[in-house]
Amino acid sequence: MATETVAKPKTSARVHVQKFGTFLSGMIMPNIGAFIAWGLITALFIEKGWIPVPQLGGFGTNAEGVPNTGLVGPMITYLLPLLIAYTGGRMVYDVRGGVVGAIGTMGVIVGAGIPMFIGAMIMGPLGGWTMKKIDSIWEGKIRPGFEMLVNNFSAGIWGALLAMLGFYGISPLVTAFSTGAGNVVQFLVNNGLLPLTSIFIEPAKVLFLNNAINHGVLTPLGIQQSLEQGKSILFLLEANPGPGLGILLAYMFFGRGAAKASAPGAAIIHFLGGIHEIYFPYVLMRPMLILAAIAGGMTGIATLAVTGSGLVAPAAPGSIIAVIAQTSRDSYFGVILAVLLAATASFLVASVILKTTRHSDEGDLNAATSKMEAMKGKKSSVSSVLTGAGAGAGGVAVMAGPIKNIVFACDAGMGSSAMGASVLRNKIKAAGFPDVKVTNASIANLSDTYDVVVTHQDLTERAKPATSSAVHVSVDNFMNSPRYEEIVELVQRSNSAETAAPAAAAAPAAEAPAEAAGEAPAKAGTPPSDILVAESVVLNGSATTRDAAIDEAGQLLLARGAVDNDYILAMHEREESVSTYMGSFLAIPHGTNAAKDHIMKSAVSVIRYPDGIDWNGKQVKFVVGVAGINNEHLHILSSIAKVFTNKAQVAQLEAATSVDEVLELFGKVNA
């Protein structure tokens, strides 16, 4: 099936970086609970904690005069690095790789004498990978009955060798690296340069490197700093929810269309839920807003540096609740101020950008996830749902069987994907398909066992290799994407014995599938009988370009008193964000969702271009201008779809010599 893909020269480098970053963060993310536990124990029980307890905090001496070990030191020195190493080794070579990786890491821990997070992230995967290579040497050559003996001794021997390698070889290198990185951070702090890191961190976050940056780089360095100083500013360089909150607040006040309507809900999810991915689409559709994120990030970091504030452990997810829970006892004022000032700075910059630039927020928010959906005035097509990448509506795809297994995949398999899965799961259940399984997972853990894979548009290319037989659906908004309704329709069709015909109708057919079942008229009410009239049909259009054809179709609607001039402008605006080419030589230009107020009554105009015109590289012979009020739009597009999905009727339209013939073919529009 045809899909829209991002050109490899532009994406391959980013995808490789994302994969590496995902691998790094993949060792940390499953163990975040352990980090939080350590952070809480540290904040409560150390000597300067809220409830100092020598036996737990590891200070003072016991009755025999022996220094208390406590929980804080052993957890940070042994437990957390070993968990990271085991997870990294298991990612490479299952449990066997995890065990060998943990053994090797023990050598690094003892050799260095300091928490070895970087060492664990090296030795864990290295142990798994080398064990896998060693096992391949004698794979299939072991005599029956000796498998356990060989497996256990090979793992033990190699693990011991790795532990010695870690002790003598890796630990000095990692110690030097950790010391150097710490010195760089301290240099930036001492010279007031740390806020400049936002110039790199904020854009990288929006490119889905947020987990890699936070948990792959900043968390290991922050833990070391926290152990030495009792807190670290590094935990909030990426996790500060302020910059994202400011951008979403700006959309609430100065955005348009669906972006403005969805911003309040996104702000709650972002700020309280800690799912930062929720604001990324709002930045991606207005790239200049990255300046607002950078301004917010720099302001927050500067505030933390000036006040000497920090967290004792990672705040994961980046919720204000998690941030407050992990704040050092002496840093509450500075941390809260940093969040508030970061939100204020990003809000001010974002507001200026939104107010001074003309843009269709609503159109771009849905551009990558739905081509057009009649109830909301957007183009939507079955082919775009099936291909999952916004393919041209002329594409054909047929489901091999009923959909039973849908997965939402994101970078870490948490947060945004879990939220999206929950939303879609409820919609599918409400549609009467409770047996359809909807889950979420990280891209790294995908397997080719799913019927449908839903990802953010920037991550789709990474998901495809592991799930090549699945239908891929790209979204740009996990919270309320219109693509969810299209997936529900796809589930209905694939699971219905009555709709065994190929699910390859052009986009308009997907706009009103219910009408084919006799439901749309009941929902939409009785449409007016003059939606299409002879005066709105032109057999030989005069336009020679796409934009001129849009004007020509719009002027016919204007002459009917169906729309005003602003609606025609909105038709061009829609075309710039999402092509309305549908396949079968058909284009259906129409206005944006925000332009519905400029529609006075439902109407359709039809213009034929016998020689065809170029429409974004596609040949178009029929331009159908559409203006629909309420659910009448469903009826209009459904009727048009029935004509243009029938090759014989398309041929009749091409051969028509009178307006009456066209009206007869489109008679159902007025039915």
PLY file of the C-alpha trace (Angstrom):
ply
format ascii 1.0
element vertex 671
property float x
property float y
property float z
element edge 670
property int vertex1
property int vertex2
end_header
0.00 0.00 0.00
1.15 3.52 -0.64
2.33 5.57 2.27
3.81 8.99 2.75
7.27 8.69 4.16
9.81 11.26 5.08
12.75 11.31 2.71
15.52 9.06 3.99
18.30 11.62 3.59
16.45 13.84 6.08
15.30 11.22 8.56
17.86 8.45 8.64
20.32 10.34 10.86
17.57 11.45 13.22
16.12 7.95 13.37
19.52 6.49 14.24
20.01 9.07 16.98
16.51 8.36 18.27
17.20 4.63 18.33
20.42 5.12 20.27
18.73 7.52 22.66
15.81 5.12 23.10
18.24 2.33 23.93
19.96 4.45 26.58
16.71 5.60 28.15
15.35 2.06 27.87
17.84 0.97 30.53
16.68 3.69 32.92
12.92 3.92 32.34
11.93 0.46 33.66
13.85 1.21 36.86
12.45 4.68 37.54
10.47 3.27 40.46
13.74 2.30 42.15
15.13 5.80 41.57
12.02 7.34 43.08
12.26 5.00 46.08
15.88 6.02 46.61
14.96 9.69 46.23
12.19 9.46 48.82
14.39 7.58 51.28
17.13 10.17 50.78
14.79 13.15 51.18
13.27 11.72 54.35
16.00 9.97 56.30
19.42 11.52 55.62
20.94 13.80 58.23
19.46 16.90 56.59
16.22 15.20 55.61
12.72 15.70 56.90
12.88 12.77 59.31
16.57 12.03 60.04
17.07 8.36 60.92
20.73 7.31 61.31
20.08 3.62 60.61
18.27 4.42 57.35
20.03 7.61 56.26
23.51 6.20 56.80
24.97 8.76 59.19
26.28 8.54 62.73
27.35 5.31 64.43
25.60 2.43 66.12
25.93 1.33 69.75
29.27 -0.36 69.01
30.66 2.78 67.40
30.48 1.36 63.89
29.33 3.86 61.21
25.77 3.22 60.05
25.57 1.95 56.48
21.94 2.86 55.97
19.93 2.38 52.80
20.94 5.44 50.84
24.55 4.48 50.09
24.08 0.79 49.16
21.08 1.58 46.99
22.87 4.23 44.95
26.18 2.33 44.81
24.96 -1.17 44.10
21.21 -1.57 43.58
20.55 1.09 40.96
23.62 0.44 38.76
23.00 -3.31 38.84
19.35 -2.84 37.89
20.42 -0.66 34.95
23.05 -3.18 33.87
20.64 -6.10 34.10
18.02 -4.22 32.10
20.56 -3.26 29.42
21.90 -6.79 29.12
18.39 -8.22 28.96
17.47 -5.80 26.16
20.29 -7.33 24.11
20.15 -11.02 25.09
17.20 -11.67 27.36
17.74 -12.85 30.96
21.05 -14.52 30.16
22.44 -11.26 28.82
21.10 -9.38 31.84
22.81 -11.68 34.33
26.19 -11.52 32.58
25.91 -7.74 32.19
25.20 -7.34 35.92
28.20 -9.51 36.82
30.49 -7.40 34.64
29.11 -4.20 36.11
30.00 -5.33 39.62
33.64 -5.10 38.63
33.17 -1.51 37.50
31.32 -0.59 40.71
33.98 -2.02 43.01
36.83 -0.67 40.90
35.50 2.86 40.79
34.15 3.15 44.31
31.49 5.62 43.19
28.01 5.10 41.72
28.65 3.73 38.25
25.61 4.58 36.13
27.60 5.28 32.99
29.63 2.12 33.63
26.42 0.12 34.05
25.05 1.50 30.77
28.22 0.29 29.06
28.81 -3.06 30.76
25.19 -4.22 30.77
24.68 -4.19 26.98
28.31 -5.24 26.43
27.83 -8.30 28.62
24.63 -9.26 26.82
26.10 -8.74 23.35
29.34 -10.62 23.99
27.50 -13.51 25.66
25.23 -13.74 22.63
28.24 -13.90 20.30
29.95 -16.53 22.44
26.84 -18.72 22.55
26.62 -18.58 18.77
30.03 -20.27 18.50
28.78 -23.61 19.81
25.09 -23.24 18.99
23.78 -26.64 17.86
27.06 -28.38 18.70
26.44 -29.29 22.37
25.72 -32.94 23.07
22.25 -33.63 24.53
22.29 -33.53 28.31
25.19 -31.08 28.54
23.30 -27.91 27.63
22.78 -26.68 31.20
26.36 -27.42 32.16
27.77 -25.52 29.19
25.35 -22.62 29.50
25.91 -22.07 33.21
29.69 -22.39 33.13
30.07 -20.26 30.00
28.01 -17.50 31.58
29.91 -17.79 34.86
33.35 -17.82 33.29
32.63 -14.98 30.90
30.90 -12.96 33.61
33.96 -13.32 35.84
36.25 -12.19 33.03
34.00 -9.21 32.35
34.01 -8.28 36.03
37.82 -8.21 35.96
37.75 -6.21 32.73
35.38 -3.78 34.39
37.56 -3.54 37.50
40.89 -2.95 35.75
39.91 -1.52 32.38
36.49 0.11 32.27
36.21 1.65 35.74
39.21 4.03 35.33
37.85 5.25 31.98
34.33 5.76 33.25
35.59 7.44 36.41
37.60 9.86 34.29
34.58 10.51 32.08
32.27 11.08 35.05
34.78 13.43 36.64
35.21 15.32 33.39
31.46 15.61 32.81
30.98 16.81 36.37
33.67 19.42 35.88
31.99 20.63 32.68
28.67 20.98 34.46
30.32 22.80 37.35
32.10 25.10 34.90
28.80 25.96 33.25
27.22 26.62 36.63
30.11 28.73 37.91
30.14 30.84 34.76
26.38 31.22 34.42
26.33 29.28 31.15
24.11 26.38 32.14
20.93 28.05 30.78
22.47 27.86 27.29
21.93 24.09 27.35
18.26 24.80 26.63
19.28 25.76 23.09
20.01 22.08 22.52
17.71 20.39 25.03
14.38 21.96 23.99
14.62 21.23 20.23
15.88 17.73 20.98
12.87 17.09 23.24
10.44 17.96 20.46
12.27 15.51 18.18
11.45 12.75 20.71
14.87 12.65 22.30
13.43 13.79 25.63
13.78 10.43 27.38
17.23 9.89 25.92
18.43 13.27 27.17
16.83 13.09 30.59
17.32 9.46 31.54
20.20 8.55 29.26
22.48 11.51 30.06
21.22 13.90 32.73
19.99 11.34 35.26
23.32 9.48 35.62
25.20 12.77 35.98
22.54 14.15 38.31
22.65 11.12 40.59
26.40 11.55 41.03
25.96 15.24 41.79
23.07 14.53 44.18
25.16 12.01 46.07
27.91 14.56 46.57
25.81 17.69 47.16
22.46 16.34 48.33
20.64 17.66 45.24
21.17 18.35 41.57
19.98 20.98 39.14
20.43 18.48 36.29
17.22 16.65 37.15
15.22 19.72 36.05
17.05 20.71 32.87
14.67 18.61 30.79
11.89 17.69 33.23
10.72 21.23 34.08
7.03 21.33 33.04
7.06 25.14 32.87
8.08 25.70 29.21
5.44 23.34 27.86
2.77 24.77 30.13
3.48 28.29 28.88
3.09 27.25 25.25
-0.21 25.49 25.93
-1.50 28.49 27.88
-0.65 30.71 24.91
-2.71 28.44 22.66
-5.60 28.64 25.11
-5.69 32.42 24.73
-4.41 33.05 21.21
-4.69 29.76 19.31
-7.33 28.83 16.76
-9.61 25.95 15.93
-8.89 22.51 17.33
-5.53 23.60 18.72
-7.16 26.19 20.96
-9.97 23.83 21.95
-7.61 21.00 22.90
-4.98 23.12 24.68
-6.70 23.18 28.12
-6.91 19.41 28.30
-3.37 19.08 27.03
-2.16 21.53 29.68
-3.69 19.44 32.48
-2.18 16.23 31.13
1.19 17.89 30.65
1.45 19.76 33.95
-0.24 17.31 36.31
0.22 14.06 34.42
3.80 14.80 33.40
3.34 13.66 29.80
5.46 16.24 28.01
4.93 14.68 24.60
1.44 16.14 24.62
2.72 19.63 23.76
5.20 18.58 21.07
2.60 18.71 18.23
1.75 22.29 19.16
5.39 23.23 18.64
5.81 21.11 15.51
2.95 22.86 13.72
4.47 26.26 14.60
8.25 25.67 14.49
8.94 29.22 15.68
7.46 28.21 19.03
10.69 26.36 19.76
11.96 29.84 20.68
9.32 29.99 23.39
10.37 26.58 24.73
14.03 27.67 24.74
13.17 30.93 26.50
11.20 29.05 29.14
13.94 26.46 29.60
16.67 29.06 29.95
14.60 31.07 32.42
13.91 28.01 34.57
17.54 26.90 34.61
18.77 30.40 35.40
16.34 30.60 38.31
17.52 27.26 39.68
21.15 28.33 39.35
20.61 31.69 41.07
18.66 30.17 43.95
20.92 27.13 44.24
17.94 24.79 44.00
17.63 21.22 42.78
16.00 17.82 43.18
17.33 14.87 45.13
16.30 12.34 42.47
14.76 12.22 38.96
11.22 13.55 38.56
9.59 10.93 36.39
7.22 11.57 34.83
7.86 15.31 34.60
4.72 16.21 36.53
4.66 19.12 38.95
3.62 16.53 41.55
6.73 14.42 40.91
8.90 17.55 40.83
7.66 18.71 44.23
7.98 15.20 45.67
11.66 15.01 44.71
12.57 18.60 45.61
15.38 19.03 48.11
14.26 20.29 51.50
15.99 23.65 51.00
14.86 24.13 47.38
11.08 24.41 47.38
11.03 28.16 46.79
13.60 28.00 44.00
12.06 25.00 42.24
8.50 26.36 42.30
9.76 29.78 41.18
11.72 28.14 38.35
8.60 26.38 37.11
6.45 29.52 37.32
9.01 31.80 35.64
9.69 29.21 32.92
5.97 29.01 32.18
5.71 32.81 32.16
8.63 33.28 29.79
7.44 30.66 27.31
3.88 32.02 27.52
5.00 35.56 26.66
7.17 34.51 23.73
4.57 32.05 22.42
1.82 34.66 22.70
3.79 37.11 20.57
4.41 34.42 17.95
0.78 33.32 17.85
-0.49 36.90 17.67
1.90 38.09 14.97
1.77 35.13 12.58
-1.24 34.05 10.55
-1.65 30.34 10.58
-4.27 27.59 10.60
-3.53 25.88 13.89
-6.54 23.63 13.58
-5.53 22.53 10.10
-1.96 21.66 11.05
-2.88 19.95 14.30
-4.84 17.39 12.32
-2.92 17.53 9.05
-0.79 14.46 9.62
-3.57 12.43 11.18
-6.66 13.08 9.14
-7.10 14.30 5.62
-10.66 15.34 5.99
-13.49 14.40 8.33
-16.91 15.61 7.37
-18.32 16.37 10.80
-15.40 18.70 11.46
-14.86 19.97 7.95
-11.71 17.96 7.35
-10.73 15.61 4.58
-10.66 12.01 5.72
-10.05 8.85 3.73
-10.02 5.11 4.18
-6.73 4.88 2.35
-5.08 7.36 4.70
-6.25 5.28 7.66
-5.05 2.04 6.16
-1.64 3.33 5.16
-1.34 5.35 8.32
0.81 8.00 6.68
-1.62 10.18 4.88
-1.42 8.48 1.51
-3.25 9.91 -1.37
-6.86 9.04 -1.29
-6.57 7.11 -4.48
-4.56 4.38 -2.79
-6.12 0.96 -2.34
-5.66 -1.29 0.67
-7.58 -4.34 1.80
-7.55 -5.77 5.31
-6.69 -9.46 5.29
-9.04 -10.17 8.18
-10.81 -8.67 11.19
-8.81 -6.31 13.42
-8.28 -7.84 16.85
-5.02 -6.33 18.12
-4.08 -2.62 18.12
-0.96 -1.17 19.73
0.03 2.42 20.50
3.80 2.78 20.33
5.92 5.67 21.51
9.52 6.26 22.45
9.33 4.86 25.96
6.04 2.94 25.85
4.61 5.13 28.60
2.82 8.44 28.90
1.41 9.51 25.56
0.96 6.01 24.12
-0.82 4.81 27.27
-3.13 7.80 27.12
-3.88 7.27 23.45
-4.54 3.58 23.99
-6.97 4.39 26.78
-8.89 6.88 24.66
-9.17 4.56 21.67
-9.99 1.53 23.83
-13.03 3.34 25.21
-14.16 4.41 21.74
-13.89 0.88 20.36
-15.77 -0.56 23.33
-18.49 2.04 22.89
-18.75 1.00 19.24
-19.55 -2.56 20.34
-16.19 -4.30 19.94
-14.97 -5.05 23.49
-12.89 -8.01 22.28
-10.55 -5.81 20.22
-7.36 -5.53 22.28
-5.79 -2.06 22.51
-2.42 -1.88 24.27
0.63 0.38 24.39
4.32 -0.41 24.08
7.70 1.15 23.37
8.92 1.04 19.79
11.93 -0.99 20.92
9.61 -3.77 22.15
7.36 -4.01 19.10
6.94 -7.31 17.30
5.16 -8.18 14.07
2.06 -9.51 15.86
-0.30 -6.52 15.63
-3.06 -5.72 13.18
-2.78 -1.94 13.60
0.12 0.14 14.92
-0.53 3.74 16.00
2.46 6.07 16.39
3.30 9.75 16.34
4.08 10.86 12.80
7.75 11.44 13.70
8.12 7.88 14.98
6.26 5.92 12.31
9.38 5.16 10.26
11.00 3.60 13.30
7.99 1.39 14.00
7.55 0.03 10.48
10.58 -2.34 10.27
9.47 -4.31 13.33
5.79 -4.43 12.30
5.90 -4.65 8.53
2.68 -6.65 8.17
0.57 -4.26 10.25
-1.49 -1.27 9.19
0.28 1.88 10.36
-1.62 4.96 11.49
0.28 8.18 12.15
-1.12 10.76 14.56
0.16 14.14 15.66
-1.98 14.41 18.78
-2.45 11.51 21.17
-5.16 13.27 23.14
-8.02 13.79 20.70
-6.87 12.87 17.21
-9.69 12.57 14.65
-7.86 9.48 13.40
-9.34 7.57 16.35
-12.79 7.83 14.81
-11.37 6.54 11.54
-9.74 3.58 13.27
-13.08 2.75 14.90
-14.69 2.80 11.46
-11.94 0.53 10.15
-12.55 -1.91 13.01
-16.27 -1.87 12.24
-15.69 -2.64 8.58
-13.08 -5.34 9.16
-15.22 -7.09 11.76
-18.51 -6.90 9.90
-19.61 -9.76 7.67
-21.90 -7.40 5.82
-19.05 -5.24 4.57
-16.86 -7.82 2.93
-16.33 -5.60 -0.11
-12.84 -4.08 -0.40
-12.26 -1.24 2.04
-10.75 0.94 -0.62
-13.26 3.71 -1.04
-11.90 7.18 -1.62
-11.81 9.61 1.29
-15.36 10.92 0.99
-16.72 7.39 1.45
-15.01 7.28 4.80
-16.55 10.56 5.70
-20.02 8.99 5.96
-19.89 5.19 6.20
-22.96 5.25 8.41
-25.04 6.61 5.58
-24.43 3.45 3.59
-26.02 1.52 6.43
-29.00 3.77 6.42
-27.98 5.68 9.53
-26.71 9.03 8.29
-30.04 10.44 7.18
-31.50 9.68 10.58
-28.63 11.42 12.30
-28.26 14.26 9.88
-31.92 14.94 9.41
-33.45 15.63 6.02
-30.99 17.61 3.89
-32.21 20.57 1.87
-33.32 19.75 -1.68
-31.26 22.42 -3.41
-27.72 21.53 -2.36
-26.70 21.06 -6.00
-28.44 23.08 -8.72
-27.83 23.57 -12.41
-26.29 27.02 -11.89
-23.51 25.42 -9.83
-22.42 22.95 -12.51
-19.81 23.92 -15.10
-18.89 21.42 -17.82
-15.80 23.26 -19.06
-13.90 25.08 -16.35
-11.66 27.97 -17.30
-9.02 27.54 -14.57
-5.61 26.11 -15.45
-4.08 25.90 -11.97
-5.08 24.45 -8.64
-5.55 27.80 -6.91
-7.58 29.19 -9.80
-9.80 26.11 -9.71
-10.40 26.60 -5.98
-11.40 30.19 -6.68
-13.72 29.07 -9.47
-15.43 26.48 -7.28
-15.66 28.94 -4.41
-17.18 31.68 -6.56
-20.00 29.33 -7.54
-20.74 28.77 -3.85
-20.54 32.50 -3.25
-22.97 33.20 -6.09
-25.45 30.83 -4.44
-25.28 32.83 -1.21
-23.99 29.71 0.54
-20.71 31.25 1.75
-18.91 34.57 2.03
-15.49 35.62 0.71
-13.70 34.54 3.86
-14.80 30.98 3.23
-13.00 30.99 -0.13
-9.85 32.18 1.62
-10.29 29.33 4.08
-10.50 26.89 1.15
-7.01 27.98 0.10
-5.82 27.78 3.70
-7.06 24.21 3.96
-5.34 23.27 0.72
-2.01 24.60 1.97
-2.13 22.38 5.04
-3.77 19.26 3.59
-4.32 18.42 -0.06
-7.96 17.74 -0.93
-7.06 15.52 -3.88
-9.12 12.36 -3.47
-8.19 10.10 -6.36
-10.33 9.16 -9.39
-9.49 12.59 -10.94
-11.41 14.27 -8.09
-10.55 17.12 -5.73
-12.94 18.44 -3.08
-11.73 21.84 -1.87
-13.47 23.18 1.21
-12.80 25.51 4.14
-11.16 24.90 7.47
-13.05 23.94 10.57
-12.62 27.48 11.87
-14.42 28.80 8.76
-17.73 27.05 9.43
-19.16 30.35 10.65
-18.77 31.65 7.09
-21.22 29.07 5.71
-24.80 30.31 5.38
-26.27 27.15 3.89
-25.14 23.81 2.50
-24.18 23.81 -1.16
-22.05 21.99 -3.71
-20.44 23.22 -6.90
-19.16 20.91 -9.65
-16.66 21.93 -12.30
-15.27 19.62 -14.98
-11.88 20.19 -16.61
-11.81 17.88 -19.67
-8.08 18.34 -20.24
-7.26 18.05 -16.58
-5.24 20.38 -14.33
-2.24 19.71 -12.12
-3.18 19.31 -8.47
0.00 18.90 -6.46
1.35 16.50 -9.05
-1.96 14.66 -9.57
-4.31 15.08 -12.52
-7.72 16.44 -11.59
-10.68 16.58 -13.97
-13.44 17.24 -11.45
-13.40 19.88 -8.75
-16.27 19.70 -6.28
-16.53 22.68 -3.96
-18.31 21.81 -0.72
-19.87 23.88 2.03
-21.81 21.89 4.60
-23.69 22.79 7.77
-23.82 20.29 10.60
-24.31 16.68 9.53
-25.49 17.68 6.07
-21.80 17.53 5.19
-21.86 13.79 5.81
-24.69 13.31 3.38
-23.03 15.41 0.70
-19.67 13.65 0.79
-21.21 10.21 1.04
-23.25 10.82 -2.11
-20.26 12.17 -4.00
-18.24 9.15 -2.89
-20.77 6.74 -4.34
-20.33 8.35 -7.71
-16.53 8.56 -7.75
-15.93 5.06 -6.43
-17.86 3.72 -9.41
-15.63 3.72 -12.49
-18.59 3.50 -14.82
-20.18 6.60 -13.32
-16.88 8.48 -13.49
-16.71 7.61 -17.17
-20.26 8.90 -17.61
-19.28 12.18 -15.97
-16.32 12.52 -18.34
-18.56 11.89 -21.33
-21.52 14.02 -20.18
-22.63 16.60 -22.74
-25.20 18.43 -20.64
-25.65 19.72 -17.12
-28.74 17.55 -16.75
-26.66 14.41 -17.17
-24.38 15.54 -14.36
-27.32 16.40 -12.15
-28.84 13.00 -12.80
-25.64 11.23 -11.76
-25.38 13.40 -8.65
-29.07 13.11 -7.98
-28.54 11.47 -4.62
-26.91 14.64 -3.35
-30.36 16.21 -3.29
-32.18 13.03 -2.33
0 1
1 2
2 3
3 4
4 5
5 6
6 7
7 8
8 9
9 10
10 11
11 12
12 13
13 14
14 15
15 16
16 17
17 18
18 19
19 20
20 21
21 22
22 23
23 24
24 25
25 26
26 27
27 28
28 29
29 30
30 31
31 32
32 33
33 34
34 35
35 36
36 37
37 38
38 39
39 40
40 41
41 42
42 43
43 44
44 45
45 46
46 47
47 48
48 49
49 50
50 51
51 52
52 53
53 54
54 55
55 56
56 57
57 58
58 59
59 60
60 61
61 62
62 63
63 64
64 65
65 66
66 67
67 68
68 69
69 70
70 71
71 72
72 73
73 74
74 75
75 76
76 77
77 78
78 79
79 80
80 81
81 82
82 83
83 84
84 85
85 86
86 87
87 88
88 89
89 90
90 91
91 92
92 93
93 94
94 95
95 96
96 97
97 98
98 99
99 100
100 101
101 102
102 103
103 104
104 105
105 106
106 107
107 108
108 109
109 110
110 111
111 112
112 113
113 114
114 115
115 116
116 117
117 118
118 119
119 120
120 121
121 122
122 123
123 124
124 125
125 126
126 127
127 128
128 129
129 130
130 131
131 132
132 133
133 134
134 135
135 136
136 137
137 138
138 139
139 140
140 141
141 142
142 143
143 144
144 145
145 146
146 147
147 148
148 149
149 150
150 151
151 152
152 153
153 154
154 155
155 156
156 157
157 158
158 159
159 160
160 161
161 162
162 163
163 164
164 165
165 166
166 167
167 168
168 169
169 170
170 171
171 172
172 173
173 174
174 175
175 176
176 177
177 178
178 179
179 180
180 181
181 182
182 183
183 184
184 185
185 186
186 187
187 188
188 189
189 190
190 191
191 192
192 193
193 194
194 195
195 196
196 197
197 198
198 199
199 200
200 201
201 202
202 203
203 204
204 205
205 206
206 207
207 208
208 209
209 210
210 211
211 212
212 213
213 214
214 215
215 216
216 217
217 218
218 219
219 220
220 221
221 222
222 223
223 224
224 225
225 226
226 227
227 228
228 229
229 230
230 231
231 232
232 233
233 234
234 235
235 236
236 237
237 238
238 239
239 240
240 241
241 242
242 243
243 244
244 245
245 246
246 247
247 248
248 249
249 250
250 251
251 252
252 253
253 254
254 255
255 256
256 257
257 258
258 259
259 260
260 261
261 262
262 263
263 264
264 265
265 266
266 267
267 268
268 269
269 270
270 271
271 272
272 273
273 274
274 275
275 276
276 277
277 278
278 279
279 280
280 281
281 282
282 283
283 284
284 285
285 286
286 287
287 288
288 289
289 290
290 291
291 292
292 293
293 294
294 295
295 296
296 297
297 298
298 299
299 300
300 301
301 302
302 303
303 304
304 305
305 306
306 307
307 308
308 309
309 310
310 311
311 312
312 313
313 314
314 315
315 316
316 317
317 318
318 319
319 320
320 321
321 322
322 323
323 324
324 325
325 326
326 327
327 328
328 329
329 330
330 331
331 332
332 333
333 334
334 335
335 336
336 337
337 338
338 339
339 340
340 341
341 342
342 343
343 344
344 345
345 346
346 347
347 348
348 349
349 350
350 351
351 352
352 353
353 354
354 355
355 356
356 357
357 358
358 359
359 360
360 361
361 362
362 363
363 364
364 365
365 366
366 367
367 368
368 369
369 370
370 371
371 372
372 373
373 374
374 375
375 376
376 377
377 378
378 379
379 380
380 381
381 382
382 383
383 384
384 385
385 386
386 387
387 388
388 389
389 390
390 391
391 392
392 393
393 394
394 395
395 396
396 397
397 398
398 399
399 400
400 401
401 402
402 403
403 404
404 405
405 406
406 407
407 408
408 409
409 410
410 411
411 412
412 413
413 414
414 415
415 416
416 417
417 418
418 419
419 420
420 421
421 422
422 423
423 424
424 425
425 426
426 427
427 428
428 429
429 430
430 431
431 432
432 433
433 434
434 435
435 436
436 437
437 438
438 439
439 440
440 441
441 442
442 443
443 444
444 445
445 446
446 447
447 448
448 449
449 450
450 451
451 452
452 453
453 454
454 455
455 456
456 457
457 458
458 459
459 460
460 461
461 462
462 463
463 464
464 465
465 466
466 467
467 468
468 469
469 470
470 471
471 472
472 473
473 474
474 475
475 476
476 477
477 478
478 479
479 480
480 481
481 482
482 483
483 484
484 485
485 486
486 487
487 488
488 489
489 490
490 491
491 492
492 493
493 494
494 495
495 496
496 497
497 498
498 499
499 500
500 501
501 502
502 503
503 504
504 505
505 506
506 507
507 508
508 509
509 510
510 511
511 512
512 513
513 514
514 515
515 516
516 517
517 518
518 519
519 520
520 521
521 522
522 523
523 524
524 525
525 526
526 527
527 528
528 529
529 530
530 531
531 532
532 533
533 534
534 535
535 536
536 537
537 538
538 539
539 540
540 541
541 542
542 543
543 544
544 545
545 546
546 547
547 548
548 549
549 550
550 551
551 552
552 553
553 554
554 555
555 556
556 557
557 558
558 559
559 560
560 561
561 562
562 563
563 564
564 565
565 566
566 567
567 568
568 569
569 570
570 571
571 572
572 573
573 574
574 575
575 576
576 577
577 578
578 579
579 580
580 581
581 582
582 583
583 584
584 585
585 586
586 587
587 588
588 589
589 590
590 591
591 592
592 593
593 594
594 595
595 596
596 597
597 598
598 599
599 600
600 601
601 602
602 603
603 604
604 605
605 606
606 607
607 608
608 609
609 610
610 611
611 612
612 613
613 614
614 615
615 616
616 617
617 618
618 619
619 620
620 621
621 622
622 623
623 624
624 625
625 626
626 627
627 628
628 629
629 630
630 631
631 632
632 633
633 634
634 635
635 636
636 637
637 638
638 639
639 640
640 641
641 642
642 643
643 644
644 645
645 646
646 647
647 648
648 649
649 650
650 651
651 652
652 653
653 654
654 655
655 656
656 657
657 658
658 659
659 660
660 661
661 662
662 663
663 664
664 665
665 666
666 667
667 668
668 669
669 670
